[in-house]
Amino acid sequence: MSPRRKRQASELERQHKGTLLSESEHDHCDENNDPPASSLSESNGNDVSHDPLLSFYREHCIYLLPMLGWFFFSGCLSLYNKVIFGQDYYHFPCPLILTSMHFACQWVFSYALTSAFPDRLGGDQVKNMPWDDFLNIAIPCGLVTAIDVGLSNLALVRITMTFYTMVKSSSPIFVVISAYIFGIEKITPALIATVLIISAGELLTVMGEVDFDLIGFFLVLAATVMSGMRWTVVQLKLQSHDPPIKSSIAIMRILSPLMFLSMVMLSVIFEQPWNKLGKSSGTDYFSTFENSMHTIGLGLIGGVVAICMLLCEFYLIMQSSAIVLMIGGVLKELTTIFLGVSFLHDELNRINSFGCAVVFSGVALYKVSLQRSKAQKEYDTCDTSAYLDYLNEVDGDSGDDNYQMNTNMNALEIENIAPLENVLSDQFRYSDDGSNNSDDDEIALRSNNSFGSSGTLSKDRRTKKNRNPKSKSSSKTRRMHDTNGNGAPTTPDSTELQII
């Protein structure tokens, strides 16, 4: 078992023991008519965990710095791409070859970081990965990502940054379409309504664009299609990989080499940089050593800004919730539009402003419906009625099954499904401490890819065939709701969480 899953199992065991201890304390205090110690500490104001200001900071403000970093570096990268590639500004003649330098920076950075921290960031996992597994992830994901970024930068040569952002925000349409094609997502009325809203907003945005460029529009539209395809392909390849890749930096190390090579290949095919940057081109980008260092420095600046943006984004993905990412994504796009209007003097009229508002409303609706769909799927994986039937099957007594189910479910944090999905890839069981007796009840929660194909928790029961039904009292002393002489639950010393 991986170290991450061992830590999760240990955390669940500690929480389970804490639940038993708190129940024992509560029962003991009820017998003596004394309030529990926790209530005394709360009444004295000594429990800082219930401080509303501290709780608000931990739940919301702790993500403020990486969120601001995400907004800042994303805005800087958008301004950088427009100023360097735009035909009204610096107008570098080979956007693709300069973008390949950004991917080269990501390759070097991810390789150095995963090599320095191989256990924590997954460097050993990538190093020991078979070539067929590596290429199965790197080729499709890297190629689609390179096409997406390349088309986006080519579009910025011809259209405004504001119009580019508004069109690119319609990517949920193509995420839904590609997910349906690959069998990941089902088409629902909510998704259809979302697609129609975003499409209507996109139409208003195009109609209201002052400096409309048809080629630039088709370039950014193709980039948006590839963006939707990219997220679907990445999800499909990474979710099917076993064992899961440890960190986002390791994923960057896998994808960035193919992204770099794909971008260089596209540049060779479409840009032919030797004709536009060489001495015969009449440009000064590489005419002298000083100019060459200046050109390379431009590429390195973009690569560093892109890495900083990705680090902030990866931190939010790993540490925050989907709601934080949803709100942050919409605010980031609005920030980009604000920068385009403020610094690049992009024009907005009433029509495309209203279209922009409609697009972002559709995007917000899409993300909310997606989050609700995920929550419903996670809830459906817990079939408590089937679990109650199983407990009744074990001992033939349904009177105490609600208590046992609640105890076991609390021990596995069934209310918080997110860590449960990761932990249940191993097999858990409750049994006596050090007991190998086949007569003991073993309640095992098994999972195939975290959950059974029917969407419920799979169950396994191993009992002796010729078990005496009259020995139920002896078996009850070995179950989770055991009681000691005082009628309180047994201490954690007599029951422990074991990993099969």
N, C-alpha and C positions, 0 to 999 in steps of 0.2 A: 504494500500500500504506500502511496506517495506521502511525503511528510506533511503536505497541506491537509490531506484527509485525516491523518493521525491527529493533527492539532484540532481539527473540527470535532473528531470523535472524543478527544479529551475534554474539549469545552462542553460538549453535550453531557458527558458523564458528570462533570462538576456541577452543571446546572441541574441535572437530575438529582444528584445528592443534596444540593441546596434546597430543592423542592421538598424532598423527604424530611430534611431537618426543619424547614419552616413549618411543615404540617405537624411534625412532632412537637415543636415549640408551641404551636397554636393549641393543640389538644391539651398539652400540659398546663398552659395558662388558663384554659377553660375550666379545668378541674379545680384550680386554686383561685378562680375568679380574679386573676391578675391580668393586666394588659400585657401584651407581648412587648419584648424589649425594643423591637423596631418602631412601634408606635410611640414609645417613650422618647426615643431619639428624635423622631420626627417632631413631637410636641415641643421638645427643647430647642428645635431649630438646628440641631447638629448634623443633620443629614443633608450634605451639600448636593447630593444627586437629585434632590427635588427642588433645587433653586430654579425658578422659572427663567431667570436671565441666563444662567449657565446652560440650562436645557435648550433654550432658544439658540444660543451660540453654537452648541454642539450639533444641533439638527440643521441649522441653516447657514450661519456665518462662517462656519469652518471651511465651507467651499467657496467663500467669497474671493480669496486671493487667487486660487487656480482658475476660477471663473473669469476674473478680471484679466489674468494672464492669457487665457484663451481668447477673449475678446480683443485684447491689445495685439497679440502676435498674429491673429487671423486678419485683423484690419491692416496691420503693417504688411503682411504678405500680399493681400489684395492690392494695396497701393503700390507695392513694389512691382508686382506683375504688370499692372496697368502702365506705370511710368516707364518701366524698362522695355515693354513690348509694344505699347500703344503707338500708333502711327503719328499721333499728334505730340509725342513726347520724345523719349530717347530712341525709340523704334529700332531695337536690336534686331538684325535681319534674320536671326536663327533662334526663335524661341525654344524650339525642341532641344537643341544641343545645350542651351543654357539650363533648361529644366532637367536634363540628364545629370548635370552637375549637382543639382539639389538631391537627386536620388543617390548619387555617389556619396554625398555627405551623410545621408541617412544610413547607407550601407556601412561606412567606416565607423560611424557613431555606434550603431547597434552591435556591430561585431566587437568593438572595443569594450562596450559596457557588459555584454553577455560573457565575454571572455574574462573580464575582471571579477564578475559575480556569477559563476557558472551554475551554482546550485540554486540561488535565489531567482535569477532571471532566465534560467533555462538554457544556458550556453551549452552544457553537456548534452541536453536533450536534442538540440539542433545538430550538434557535432556528431552524435551517434545515430542520427536519423538515417534510415536507408535512403538511397538515392531515388528509388521509385516513389517513396512517400514525399520526399522533398520536392521533386519535380511535379508530382501530382497536385501539390498546393501552390508552388511558386509559379508555374507556367500560366495556368488560367487566371489566377488572382493578379499576378504581376502584369500580365499583358493587358487585362481589362483596365486595371488602374492606370497604367501608362497611357492608354488611349484616352481615358477620361481626362486626365490632367493635361495631356497634350492638346486635345481639342479645346479644352477650356482656355489655355493660354493663347492658342491661335485665335479664338473668338475675341479675346481681350484686345487683340491688335486692331479690331475693326469697330467694336461696339463699346458703349460706356460701361463703367463698372456697375452703375446702378441697374441698368437694363440687364446686364449679365447676371447679377444677383437675383433679380426678380424671376428670370427664366429658370435659373438653376434651382430655385426654391421649389419648382414643380416636380422635383425628382421622386416624391412619394407615388406619383402616378405610375412611373416606370418600375419602381420597387414592387408595387402591387402586381403589375403585369408580369414581370419576370418571376416573382415568387409564385404566381399562379402557374406559369409555364413549367417551372421546375417542381411543382407539386408541394411547395412549402406552405403556401397560403391558400385559403378557400375564399372565393368571392362571396361577400355578404352584402346585404342592402346598405349597411353603413359604409363599406368601402366604395360601393358604387356612388353613393351620395358624395363622399369625399372627393373622388376622382372628378365628378361633374363640377363641384364647386371650384376645385383648383383649375380645371380646364377653362371655366368661365372667367376666372380671374386672370388666367394667362392670356386669353383672347383680349380682354380689356387692356392688359399691359402692352401687348403688341400694337393695338389700335392707337394707344395714346403716346407711343414712343415718338419723340420729336425727330431725332437723328436715326431713323430706322435704316439698317443695313441688312439686306436679305442674306448675303453670304455669312455675315457674322451671326445672324439669327439661326441659320441652319447649323452652323458650327457649334453654338452653345446648346442648341436643341439636341444635336447628336451627342454632345458631352453629357447632357442630362440623362439621355437614354442609357449611355454607358455607365453613368453613376448608379442608376437603379440596378443595372445588371451587375455592377461590381459588388454592391452590398449583398446581393443574393448569392453570387458565386462564392464570396468570402465566407458567408454564413454556412453555405452548403459544405464547403471543403473543411472548414475548421471544426464544425460541429460533428462531422463524421470521423474526425481524426481521434485515434485512441493510442496512447493516453493524451489528454488535452494538453495543448501547449501552455507552458507555465505563465508566460507574461506577454504583454503587448510588445515589449522590446524584442523578444524572441521572434514574434511574428514579423516585426520590421526587418529583422535580420534575414528571415526567409524570403520575404517579398522584394526587398530593395535591390538585390542583384538582378533579378529578372526585370524589374521596373527600369533599372538603369540600362540594361542591354536592349530592352524593347524600345526605349526612348531614343537611344543612339541609332537603332535600326530604322525607326520612323524618320529620324532626322536625315539619315543618309538617303532614304528613298524620296522624301518630299522636299527637303531643303537643300541638299547637296552643299554642305557648309564650306567645302574647299573652294567653291566658286564665289561664295558671298563673303568669306572671311579671309581668304588668301591674299597674297600680294597682288595678284592680277585683278582682284575685285575693286581696287581703288579705295578700299576702306583702311582705317588706321587701327583696327581692333588688335591686330597682331603684327603691325608693321615694325615695332621696336619692342625691346624687352620690357620697357616701362609700360607701354600700352598693353602688352600681353598680360602683365601682372594686374593691371587695372581691370581688364576684361575678366580674368579668372577671379579677381576679388569680388566683382559683381555677382558671379555665380555662387561664390562661397557665402556671401551675405544672405542671399536668398535661401541657401541650404540651412544656415544656422537659424534663421527666423522660422523656417518650416519645422525644424527639429523642436524648437521651443514651443511652438504651437501644438505639435503632436504630443509632447510630454504633458502639457496642461490638459489636453483632451484625454489622454490615456489615464491620467490621475482621476479625472472626473468619472470616466467610465468604470474604473475599478473601485472607487470609493463612494461615489454618490448614488442616488437613486435615478430611476428612469424619468421621474417628474422633473428633477433638477436638470437633466440633460435636455428634456423636451423644452422647458422654458429657456434654458441657456441657448439652445440652437436657434430658436426664433429671435431672441434678443441679439444674437451674433449677426444674423442676417440684417436685422434692422440697423445695427451699428455699422455694418458695411455700407448700407445705403446712405446713412448719415454722413459717413466719411466721403463717399463719392460726391454728394451734393455740396458738402462744406469745402473740401480741399480741391476737388477736380471740377467743380462747378457744373455737375450734371444737372440737366433740367428735368423737372417733374411737373406735369400738369394734373388737372383734376381726374382725367380719365385713367391714366396709368397709376396715379396714386390710389384711386379707388380699386383698380385691379390688383395692385400690390396688397392692399388690405384684404381683399377677397382671397388671394392666394395664401396669405399667412393664416387667415381664418381656417381655410381648408387644411393646411398643414397641421395646425393645432388640433383640429378635429380628428385628423388621421392618427396623430400620435396618442391622443386620448383614447380613441377606440382601440388602437393597438395595445395600449397598456391594459385596458379593461379586458381585452381578449386573452392576454397572457395571464392576468389574475384569475379569470374564469377557468382556464386550462389547469392552472396550479391548484385551484380549489377542487376541480373535478377529479384530480388524482387521489384525493383522500376520501375513500368510500367508508364512512364510519359505520354505516349500517352493516356492510359486509364484515367489518372488523368485529362488531358486536356479535354477529352470527357465529363468527369463528371462535370467539371467547366462550360462547354458549356451547359450542361443539367440544371444547377442550374439557370442561368439567361438568357439563350438563346442568349448570346452574347459572341463570341469567340475572339473578338478583343483585350480584355485586359487579356485574360486568361494566356498568357505567363508570364506577370508581376506577376499575382496573384500566379501562380504556383511557380515561382522562389522565391517569398517572403515566401510562406508557406514552401517550401522545405528548404530554408536557415534557417528558424526558427527551423526546425527539424533536421538540420545538415545532410541533405540527402547525402552530399558528404562524410561524415564519417559514414559508415554504422555500424561499430562496436558498438558505443553507442546507435544507433537507434534500434538495435535488442533488447537491454535490456529495452529501454524506452517504446517501442511500445507494451509491454505486458499489459500496461494500455491503457485507451482510452482517446484520446485528442480531444478537439474541440475548435474552436474560436467562441466567441460570445461577445455580448455587455457587458460592465461592469455592473453587477447587474441586467441585463435584464432577465426576465422569459417569454417574449412574444413569443408565439408559431409561430408568423409570421416571426421571425428572421431566416435567413439562418444559419444552423449549419453544418459546414463541419467537420465530425468526421472521424478520421483515426482509424479503429478498427483492431485488430489483433487476430488471433487464434493461440496461440503458437508463437507469434511475427509476423507471416505472415500468410496470407491465404493459403489454400491448392493449389491454382493455381499459387503461387509464386509471386503474386502481392499484393499491399497494398489494403486491403478491404476497402470499403467506405460505409458510411451510410448517408442518407439525410432525414431529417424530416422537412416537410413543410406542411402548412395548405392546405387542399384539395381545398377549394374554394378561393384560393388566386387570387387577382386581378392582371392580367398581366401588367396593366398600372402603377403599383406601383413600377416598377423596380428602379426608381430613389431613392425612399426612402430606398429600400433595399441596393442599392449600397453604401449609406452612412454608412452602417454598416459592410462593407466588409474590407478585409485586405488592399486593395489598395485605401482606402478612401483618400480624399484630403480635406485640409482646404481651407480657403479663398485665401491663397497665392499659391495654387496649389501643395503644398508639402504634403507628407503623414502625416496623423494624428499622434499625439504623442501617446506614449504607454499608457497614461492614459485612452484613449477611447477604447482600445482594450487590452485584456489580455488573457494569456494562462490558460485555466481552465482544470482541471482533473476531468473527470466524475467518 
